[in-house]
Amino acid sequence: MDLRLGDRPVIVTGGGAGIGAAIALLLANEGAVPVIFDRQPLAAGFEAELRSAQPRSLVFQLDVRDDAACIRAVADTVQALGGIAGLVNNAGANDHVGLDAGVPAFSASLQLNLVSVYRLAHLCLPHLRASRGAIVNIGSKTAVTGQGGTSAYVAAKAAMLGLTREWALDLRGHGIRVNCVIPAETWTPMYASELARSPDPAAARAAIERHIPLGGRMTRADEIARAVVFHLSDAASHTTGQWLFVDGGYTHLDRMAQGIATG
Ligand SMILES: NC(=O)c1ccc[n+]([C@@H]2O[C@H](COP(=O)([O-])OP(=O)(O)OC[C@H]3O[C@@H](n4cnc5c(N)ncnc54)[C@H](O)[C@@H]3O)[C@@H](O)[C@H]2O)c1
């Protein structure tokens, strides 16, 4: 299948590590031009791999909560690459801001997990209209299951599901497609640091994996990336407003009916 992504500039927020890095690398390998917005510098090995796959890749070290920095980076991207054909809203953190935390902490979490998503879509909009581009939001299964103790993150990810539908309608006249790819248990630095909070991280990981119906294992970041890149490409030319769970059946399948997860 020809994804026909060649030379298309695609912004990936949080593209420096984990799921975002896998998306950026796959885009580069498909001939697109990844443009990473990340607050951390890239690991040297990852940057070398990215640039060898796509020498025109761009990296902006910025915080997606910083309006002025995002405005500058979007303008610089357009100047350097001639436009923007895709946006992946991936930066986010399951930051455990629960009901006890209070309004300032709740609002601060929404700045990262929700407001930045609107910010980037807003800033990229004229360029996506010009390119008839695509947006992919990276959600979380917690939007439909809850998690406990993480009100702000869940609120943001649930809003992302709504915005995916809202923007798909809003932007259909410009040929812009908007979809949401939803991970559940994907092995990334964020996940590793979550598990590191438990007394026995290896046992905690095994306990989770036992409940993942397909394969009894975590999703890999490259498996999320493939779904995202599909939605960015012309192969998804009539797919919009959709929520796709890439999670080995973890969110929806009846695990009791299957007995145990099988490999
Ligand atoms: N890993 C999972 O199992 C899982 C499950 C559900 C949803 N998700 C979602 O997937 C997305 C990526 O998660 P991940 O596990 O790869 O996370 P990660 O922490 O491993 O990587 C996130 C990247 O985003 C960057 N980032 C964070 N805050 C930023 C900011 N303010 N400005 C710019 N960059 C910033 C980080 O520097 C990092 O490079 C997140 O939106 C997360 O909520 C992940």
The ligand as a Gaussian input file, in Angstrom:
#p B3LYP/6-31G(d) Opt

LIG

0 1
 N        2.177000       4.695000      27.315000
 C        0.915000       4.368000      27.515000
 O        0.598000       3.247000      27.917000
 C       -0.181000       5.344000      27.202000
 C       -1.500000       4.961000      27.477000
 C       -2.531000       5.838000      27.172000
 C       -2.240000       7.071000      26.611000
 N       -0.965000       7.428000      26.369000
 C       -0.735000       8.764000      25.795000
 O        0.223000       8.699000      24.754000
 C        0.950000       9.928000      24.714000
 C        2.447000       9.631000      24.745000
 O        2.722000       8.897000      25.916000
 P        4.143000       8.189000      26.163000
 O        3.852000       7.013000      27.025000
 O        4.878000       8.013000      24.901000
 O        4.826000       9.327000      27.082000
 P        6.374000       9.624000      27.389000
 O        6.383000      10.362000      28.680000
 O        7.157000       8.368000      27.287000
 O        6.790000      10.626000      26.230000
 C        6.132000      11.866000      26.149000
 C        6.995000      12.864000      25.394000
 O        6.296000      14.129000      25.459000
 C        7.192000      15.139000      25.879000
 N        6.474000      16.170000      26.618000
 C        5.850000      16.019000      27.806000
 N        5.354000      17.200000      28.211000
 C        5.669000      18.104000      27.256000
 C        5.442000      19.491000      27.103000
 N        4.808000      20.195000      28.050000
 N        5.881000      20.103000      25.987000
 C        6.557000      19.417000      25.030000
 N        6.812000      18.087000      25.127000
 C        6.378000      17.445000      26.228000
 C        8.208000      14.429000      26.767000
 O        9.421000      15.161000      26.850000
 C        8.364000      13.088000      26.039000
 O        9.360000      13.163000      25.041000
 C        0.465000      10.770000      25.896000
 O       -0.510000      11.696000      25.454000
 C       -0.164000       9.744000      26.802000
 O       -1.165000      10.290000      27.598000
 C        0.086000       6.605000      26.662000

